[in-house]
Amino acid sequence: MIDTKISWAHFTWNPWTGCNKVSEECEGCYAETILTRAGRDFSILSPTQTNVDPYRMEAGAKKWNRNSICFVCSLSDFFHIQADPWRGNAWRTIRQCPHVKFMLLTKRPERIMECLPADWASGYPNVWLGTTCGVRASYKRVDILRSVPCTLRFLSVEPLLESVTDIDLIGIGWVAVGGMSGRLHTTRKMDLEWAAEVHDICRAQRIPFLFKQASNAHTERGINALSLYFAGRAGQEVDPGTVPPIREYPMTELPLMPFSEHGKRFTMKEYRAYQSDA
Ligand code: SF4
């Protein structure tokens, strides 16, 4: 898939789809909804034919001497055991696209070490490894991720389902926080104070922080909710429409491709230029 609604990446790439739930944060899984609606058995993984997308992204990014960010397996889990036969090809594609930063987000970090390619060493420069931690029971995932050598480790604190105020962020280079979207957005609603707590830990440790969304039926809604929460806490009167979201990205050796003022996506003009150039 080229372009994505997911605000912390320019693109998604799904070399395979399908998955199964492993923890509380999986409860409202949108991948399950999408694939089940399409008539698929979500629990059976299947490879796709989308290898062309990373190469298109690489061509555009190389031409502009910039990086783009690719979220891998938005409809699966890169380290799912059923994907073992196909992962070697995915690693090859990743190696061949050095201008693309591949975000490998997993809820199965305990499988990472056994699935790394032989030439991984201290990590491919263009791979960021991440895990999900939206409840305290998932702290062990962060500990496992911390033990894996890699260029950049990130956390998806989404959906944030309780206060994680004592989360250990040592060794983590980027944190994205968001509330539950979909049918559970009211029953598993994120308290903005929980997001503020994580924000403050990141600030204290100089870790880039991205607020993705408030709890909402739809994804990417309430993107400046945390900024408004801070303004309210400080007693400031603001026009909600003018308050920008908090969306920081890790520093990279080359600039990232442009994001809009909301921290995501190209403008249509930029996107058309990218497509015609690639
Ligand atoms: S690991 Fe991700 S894709 Fe798999 S069930 Fe959980 S939320 Fe869905």
Residues whose N, C-alpha, C, O or C-beta is under 5 A from the ligand:
A	BS01	SF4	C19 N20 K21 V22 E25 C26 C29 A31 L75 S76 D77 K107
